[in-house]
Amino acid sequence: MSLALLAVAAFLLGAVPFPFLIARLRAGIDIRDHGSGNPGASNVFRVVGAPAGIITFVLDCAKAVVAVKLSVWFLPVDYLDMEQLIWFKIGLGILAVLGHVFSPFLGGRGGKGVATVIGVFYILFPLGLLTGALCGLAVIIVYRFFSLGSLVGVCALPVAYFLLHEQPWHPASLPILYLSLLAMALVLVRHTDNIKRLISGREHGMVQT
């Protein structure tokens, strides 16, 4: 399979709108018309319930995992050298996230990309993901805002990179730093409205009100 076909496959995998599909199947609703209006796992959790939200989160993570793994499953061994392969995996992960955020199946207006970012880092930087997840989960438990936990978790990724790498400026490690910074920037931009609501005290909590 060519690199271009794998890239297209990664984007389309990311574009599968699991939040929309699960909300439709479980509750018969268009998730975009309820709660925050965001077609993402947190809004499904808030509106449809915890089981549906958890299933959605897992599936949104899994599609990114599969997208990154395409490079392992369909490229011949030694087709790319190690440096090229890590960059290609990062590219596939980014395409999956962009597919989720700009899903053509939802008219180009998908979710905010947190779960798909988690799926990418599960493969490429698992210890960093664990660090970010623990930070984000702690914030969610204390403050009861998914958005705040997501923001804290993604901002912890580049910090974790420097804490966990003995040679953070080594050329072989730098792609993960760049990916961490890109993920942080993307999630911050996608959460601009959430940040404004958090500051004004109008953010949606874990339970729909």
C-alpha positions in Angstrom: 0.0 0.0 0.0 1.4 3.4 -0.9 2.2 6.1 1.6 -0.5 8.3 0.1 -3.2 5.7 0.5 -2.2 5.1 4.1 -2.4 8.8 4.7 -6.0 9.0 3.3 -6.9 5.9 5.3 -5.7 7.6 8.5 -7.7 10.7 7.9 -10.9 8.7 7.1 -10.4 6.6 10.2 -10.1 9.7 12.3 -13.2 11.2 10.6 -15.5 8.4 11.7 -18.0 10.3 14.0 -18.4 7.9 16.9 -19.9 10.5 19.2 -22.6 11.3 16.7 -23.3 7.6 15.9 -23.4 6.5 19.5 -25.7 9.3 20.6 -28.0 8.5 17.7 -28.0 4.8 18.5 -28.3 5.0 22.3 -30.6 8.0 22.6 -31.9 8.8 19.2 -30.5 12.3 19.3 -28.1 14.5 17.3 -25.5 15.2 19.9 -24.7 18.5 18.2 -28.1 19.8 19.4 -27.6 19.0 23.1 -25.3 20.0 25.9 -22.3 22.0 24.7 -23.1 21.0 21.1 -19.7 19.5 20.7 -19.7 16.0 18.9 -17.2 14.6 21.4 -17.0 11.9 24.1 -17.3 14.4 27.0 -20.6 15.8 25.6 -21.9 12.2 25.0 -21.0 11.4 28.7 -22.8 14.5 29.9 -25.9 14.1 27.8 -26.4 10.4 27.1 -24.7 9.0 30.2 -21.4 7.6 31.4 -21.5 4.2 29.6 -22.1 5.8 26.2 -19.5 8.4 27.0 -16.9 5.9 28.0 -17.6 3.7 24.9 -17.3 6.8 22.7 -14.0 7.8 24.3 -12.5 4.4 23.8 -13.5 4.2 20.2 -12.2 7.7 19.5 -8.9 6.7 21.0 -8.9 3.4 19.2 -9.3 4.9 15.7 -6.2 7.0 16.3 -4.3 3.9 17.5 -5.3 2.0 14.4 -4.3 5.0 12.2 -0.8 5.1 13.6 -0.5 1.3 13.4 -1.2 1.3 9.7 2.5 2.1 9.1 3.4 -1.2 10.9 0.7 -3.4 9.4 1.0 -2.3 5.7 4.5 -1.1 5.1 7.2 -3.6 4.2 9.9 -4.0 6.8 12.8 -1.6 6.1 10.6 0.4 3.7 11.5 3.5 5.8 14.4 4.0 8.1 13.8 4.6 11.8 13.8 8.4 11.5 11.5 8.4 8.5 9.2 5.9 10.2 8.7 7.9 13.4 7.9 11.0 11.3 5.4 9.0 9.2 3.7 7.6 12.3 3.4 11.2 13.6 2.0 12.2 10.2 -0.6 9.5 10.4 -1.5 10.4 13.9 -1.9 14.1 13.0 -4.1 13.1 10.0 -6.3 11.0 12.3 -6.8 14.0 14.7 -7.5 16.3 11.8 -10.0 13.8 10.4 -11.8 13.9 13.8 -11.7 17.7 14.2 -12.8 18.4 10.6 -14.8 15.3 9.9 -16.3 15.4 6.4 -19.1 13.1 7.7 -20.2 16.0 9.9 -19.8 18.8 7.4 -16.2 19.6 8.5 -17.2 20.3 12.1 -16.1 17.5 14.3 -15.0 17.1 17.9 -12.2 18.8 19.7 -9.6 16.0 19.2 -8.7 15.2 22.8 -9.5 11.5 22.6 -7.8 11.0 19.3 -4.7 12.9 20.6 -4.7 10.4 23.5 -4.8 7.5 21.0 -1.8 8.9 19.1 0.3 9.4 22.3 -0.7 5.9 23.6 1.5 4.6 20.7 4.2 7.2 20.4 4.7 8.5 23.9 2.9 6.3 26.5 4.7 7.5 29.6 4.0 11.1 28.6 0.4 10.2 28.0 0.2 8.6 31.5 1.6 11.7 33.1 -0.8 14.0 31.2 -3.8 11.7 31.9 -3.1 11.6 35.7 -2.8 15.4 35.8 -6.0 15.8 33.7 -7.9 13.2 35.7 -7.0 14.8 39.0 -8.3 18.2 37.7 -11.5 16.6 36.5 -12.1 14.9 39.9 -11.4 18.1 41.9 -13.1 20.7 39.6 -15.6 18.6 37.7 -14.9 20.1 34.3 -13.9 17.8 31.4 -12.5 20.8 29.4 -10.2 22.0 32.2 -8.9 18.5 32.7 -8.2 18.1 28.9 -6.4 21.5 28.9 -4.2 20.6 31.9 -3.5 17.1 30.5 -2.4 18.3 27.1 -0.3 21.1 28.6 1.5 18.4 30.7 2.7 16.6 27.6 5.7 18.8 26.7 6.5 19.1 30.4 6.5 15.3 30.7 8.8 15.1 27.6 11.5 17.1 29.4 11.1 15.2 32.6 11.2 11.8 31.0 13.9 12.2 28.4 17.5 12.1 29.5 18.6 13.8 26.3 15.6 15.9 25.3 17.5 17.8 22.6 18.7 14.6 20.9 17.6 14.6 17.2 16.0 11.2 17.6 13.8 12.4 20.4 12.8 15.8 19.1 9.9 14.6 16.9 8.0 13.7 20.0 8.6 17.1 21.5 7.3 18.7 18.3 4.2 16.4 18.4 3.6 17.3 22.0 3.7 21.1 21.3 1.5 20.7 18.2 -1.1 18.7 20.2 -1.1 21.3 23.0 -1.6 24.1 20.5 -4.4 22.3 18.6 -6.3 21.4 21.8 -5.9 25.0 23.2 -7.2 26.5 19.9 -10.1 24.0 19.8 -11.0 24.9 23.4 -11.0 28.7 23.0 -14.8 28.9 23.8 -14.3 26.6 26.8 -11.5 28.7 28.2 -13.8 31.8 27.9 -16.6 30.0 29.7 -14.2 28.8 32.4 -13.0 32.3 33.0 -16.6 33.7 33.1 -17.9 30.8 35.3 -20.3 29.5 32.6 -18.6 26.3 31.6 -20.6 23.1 31.3 -19.9 20.7 34.1 -19.8 16.9 34.0 -23.5 16.6 34.4 -25.9 18.4 32.1 -27.9 21.2 33.8 
